Amino acid sequence: MTETDTTTERNLALLRTAYQALERRDLDACVGMLTADFIANVPGLPEPLHGPQTWRSGAQAMGEGFPDLQIHIEDMFGFDDRVAVRVRFRGTHRGTFQGVAATGRQVGFRSIEIYRIEGDKIAEEWVAPDMISLMQQIAPAPAGSEAVGRRGCLGPVPVDG
């Protein structure tokens, strides 16, 4: 096994541990896996977010909105200091999320996430969650519009799929 293989395996293990801690809602453990100068690249924001507390805020919002959130890693691979993850989230909308009061609806959405590792900590992330799908599942259709329904680009997407 080469040094690169060992580094990659260590980084994959770090991300598996991070997702497990997130699913347990152990935000302190998760934050402990981030560098002090952690960077979060989030779609829709003109500039990256900085610091572990910005990550904690986002994770808290998800946990409050979906307290039973389950995380399923569908695919994970890495090379050198990068790890890419294709992940599926499922849960019940039991708390306010993005200004939408709890609906009790079961939801499911996917995300593509890339991480940069420094040493034994997560230094940076680029996340691309399917927020459109998530919001369509919890938010009412605007008055006077036809309900769009829960659809992917190829048609309906089942909550468990």
N, C-alpha and C positions, 0 to 999 in steps of 0.2 A: 504494500500500500504506500502510495506517495504522500508527501507532506500536504499537497493540495487535496487529495482524497480524505485525509484525516481532518483537515480544516473544514471541508465541505460536510463531512459526517457530523462533526461537532456543531456546526452552524444549523444543520437540519434538526439535530436533537434540541438545540436551544429554542428553535421556533416551535417544535412540538410541545415542549415544556411550557412555553409562553401561552399557546392556545389552550392547553389544559388548565393553566392557572386562570386564564380569562373565563373559561367555561365555569370554573368553581367560584368566580367572582372574587378571586384573590388579587385585587388590584395592587396591593402593596408588593406582592411577589412580581407582578408584571412590571411595575415601575422600577423595581430593583434590577430588572433585566435590560433597562434602557440606559444609555449613556447620559451624563449630565447635560450634554448639549444636543440631545436627541432632536431630529428634524422629521416632521410629518408633512408629506406632500399630499394634499387633498384636492380632488377635483372641485372646481368652482371658486377656489380661493386664489387671488392674484399672487400671493406670496406664501411660502411654506410656514407652518407653525413651528415654534421652537420650545423645547423643554418637555420633560416627562409629565409635568402637570397638565399640559394641553392634551396629551394622550389620555391621562386619567379622566379629564372632563368628558371626552368623547365616549370612553368606555362606561363611565357612570351613567351618561344619558341613555346608552343602549341598555344597560342593566336595569335602569328605572322603567324604561318603556317596555322591556321584554325580559322580565325577571327569570323566566325559565329558558332563556336563550341557550340553544344547543349549537355546537360548532362541529362541523364534519369536514375534515381536510380531504378533499377529493384528489388532489395531486400536489406534490411538493418536490422540487428539485433545486439544486444549487450548484454553483461553481465559485471557487475562491471565496470572496467575501459577500457574495449575493445569494439570496434564497428567494425563489418564486413560489407562490402558493395560490392554488385555486381552492376556494373554501366556500362551503354552503352554511348558511345560518338559518335556524328555525326557532320559532318561539311564539308566545301568545302576547298580544298587545294588551298588557294589563296596567300600563301607566302612560302618562303623557309623554309623547315623543314628537319632537319638531313641531310643537304647538298643537298636536292632535291628541285629544283626550282618549283614554283607553276605550277600545272597542270590543275587547275580548276575542278578537279574530286571531286565528292561527295564521302565521305568515312564514314565508320562506324567501330568501334571496341569496344571491351569490356575489362573490367579490374576487377580484384578481389582486394580489398583493405582492409587492417586491420589497425585500428588506436588504439593507447593507449592515454587515456585522463588523464591529471593531473589537478585536480581542475576543472576549466572551460576553459582549453586550450588543444589543440592537442599537445602531447609531442613526438609522434613517429608514423611513418607510415611504413607499408610493402605493396608495390604495385606490382602487377603483370599484367601490361597491355599487351594486345595481339599485341605487336609491329610488329611481323612477318606479321600478317594480314594487319596492317596499312601500312607498307612499301611495301607490295605486291600491294596495291591499288594505290600507288603514284610513285613507282620507276619503271623505265623500266627494262625489263628482260635483263640479260647480253647478249651481242652479241654472236650469235652462239648457244644460248640455246633456248629450247622451252619455251614459256611463261607458267609459272606455273598457272597463273590465281589466282583468289581470291577463296581460298578453306579453309574450316575448316577441321578438321580430319574426318568428316563424309560427306564431299562434299562441294559444293558451299555455300557461306554464303551471303545472300542478304544484301545490304547496309542498308535497313530499318529493318532488323531482328536482 
